[in-house]
């Protein structure tokens, strides 16, 4: 039993660190604050994670393990309902590790691991969205040229990756609190999927439009995704 204690302590440190990073932002959380929150000595914390970057890298590894299986499931998207579920699942992972997205620019300037890895993750996201678009086109739900597909996939990556920065800029005091999770996820998923509306055939376009409306955040009313949907319907 004694051999398992260090592992449990290391995991608990990561769990508390993730919660603090998500709540206050990584730059605003010191190792002293983490140790105090855990009610352990700084020396105990340093025993498991000698530097703050090691905490960040360990959390980033967890994020990758959660994200990569989702991205690999992109070819399994068969219709717009699958696309909605796929997108919402991606945003759930983004929210779980939201400090990475809110503080991405700052982290990239200080953490060599993220600087070298993030480009590969962005490309995997783009490939996943290309796979979704390709499969929807194969099933006849969508009509899009290769050039448009590449552009749309890149736009979807940008929206997914920087959506929480937009949310944070709109309401810095509340946007990334746990109570806002569901509404932030819904808005993000709706806006990313709204990018494919102009390329969908009439029936799947109407189906996706109704899905987007069904999951509309009642606290924010009509937004850009609805406007896009309305424009696509009238086209």
HELIX and SHEET records of a PDB file:
HELIX    1   1 UNK A    2  UNK A   24  1                                  23    
HELIX    2   2 UNK A   26  UNK A   28  5                                   3    
HELIX    3   3 UNK A   31  UNK A   38  1                                   8    
HELIX    4   4 UNK A   42  UNK A   48  1                                   7    
HELIX    5   5 UNK A   52  UNK A   72  1                                  21    
HELIX    6   6 UNK A   74  UNK A   76  5                                   3    
HELIX    7   7 UNK A   80  UNK A   96  1                                  17    
HELIX    8   8 UNK A   98  UNK A  102  1                                   5    
HELIX    9   9 UNK A  104  UNK A  110  1                                   7    
HELIX   10  10 UNK A  112  UNK A  138  1                                  27    
HELIX   11  11 UNK A  146  UNK A  170  1                                  25    
HELIX   12  12 UNK A  178  UNK A  180  5                                   3    
HELIX   13  13 UNK A  181  UNK A  194  1                                  14    
HELIX   14  14 UNK A  197  UNK A  199  5                                   3    
HELIX   15  15 UNK A  202  UNK A  214  1                                  13    
HELIX   16  16 UNK A  224  UNK A  234  1                                  11    
END                                                                             
